[in-house]
Amino acid sequence: MSEFWPNILYPLMRWMHLVCSTLIVGGTLFFELVLPIALEDLQNEQRFYAFARARLVFRWVVWISVAGLLLSGVVTAYRMWEPYRTQEFFGVARWALAH
């Protein structure tokens, strides 16, 4: 069981952190840059309905991604707590809190 933490859980948390941040950033860019251009040929009522529907779906993606970011961030901070606490190389502890 002691091999589970460093070999499976920590790489999985790093992967989850990257995927969640990619979903939020990429989804926001898609929602703000691509979707308006794709829907500009529709009538106003249809365009507003499509935006509202996309917003409802994207809201769940954002909430799940934020929860994943928080979970993976807590696990990574726990793993790196000792280096954060003991090293004072260019204020590593301040960078951990700022992140």
C-alpha positions in Angstrom: 0.0 0.0 0.0 2.9 2.4 0.6 3.8 2.2 -3.1 0.3 3.4 -4.1 0.8 7.0 -3.1 4.0 7.9 -5.0 3.5 5.7 -8.0 -0.2 6.0 -8.8 -2.0 8.8 -6.9 0.5 11.6 -7.4 0.9 11.2 -11.2 -2.9 10.8 -11.5 -3.4 14.1 -9.5 -0.9 15.9 -11.8 -2.8 14.6 -14.9 -6.1 15.6 -13.4 -4.8 19.1 -12.6 -3.7 19.5 -16.2 -6.9 18.2 -17.7 -9.1 20.4 -15.5 -7.2 23.5 -16.3 -7.2 22.7 -20.0 -10.9 22.2 -19.9 -11.5 25.5 -18.3 -9.1 27.6 -20.4 -10.0 25.8 -23.7 -13.7 25.8 -23.0 -13.7 29.5 -22.2 -11.8 30.3 -25.4 -14.2 28.2 -27.4 -17.2 29.8 -25.7 -16.0 33.3 -26.3 -14.3 33.1 -29.7 -15.7 30.2 -31.7 -19.3 29.9 -30.6 -20.4 33.5 -31.5 -19.0 33.1 -35.0 -20.6 29.7 -35.4 -24.0 31.0 -34.4 -24.1 34.3 -36.2 -26.2 33.0 -39.1 -29.0 32.0 -36.8 -32.0 34.2 -35.9 -31.8 36.1 -32.6 -34.2 33.7 -30.7 -32.3 30.6 -31.9 -28.9 32.2 -31.2 -30.0 33.1 -27.6 -31.4 29.6 -27.0 -28.2 28.0 -28.3 -26.0 30.3 -26.1 -28.2 29.5 -23.1 -28.0 25.8 -23.7 -24.3 25.9 -24.1 -23.9 28.0 -21.0 -25.8 25.4 -19.0 -23.6 22.6 -20.2 -20.4 24.6 -19.8 -21.3 25.6 -16.2 -21.2 21.9 -15.2 -17.8 21.5 -16.9 -16.5 24.5 -15.1 -17.7 23.4 -11.6 -16.4 19.8 -12.1 -13.1 21.2 -13.3 -12.8 23.6 -10.4 -13.5 20.8 -7.9 -10.8 18.7 -9.7 -8.3 21.5 -9.6 -8.9 22.0 -5.9 -8.6 18.3 -5.1 -5.5 17.8 -7.1 -4.0 21.0 -5.7 -4.6 19.9 -2.1 -3.0 16.5 -2.8 0.0 18.1 -4.5 0.4 20.7 -1.8 0.3 17.9 0.8 3.0 16.0 -1.2 5.2 19.1 -1.5 4.5 20.5 2.0 7.9 19.7 3.4 10.0 21.3 0.6 7.6 24.3 0.7 8.1 24.6 4.5 11.8 24.1 4.7 13.3 25.7 1.6 13.8 29.4 1.5 15.4 29.4 -2.0 13.9 32.6 -3.5 10.9 32.4 -1.2 9.5 29.0 -2.3 6.8 29.1 0.4 5.5 32.4 -0.8 5.2 31.0 -4.4 3.3 28.0 -3.1 0.8 30.3 -1.4 0.5 32.5 -4.4 -0.2 29.6 -6.7 
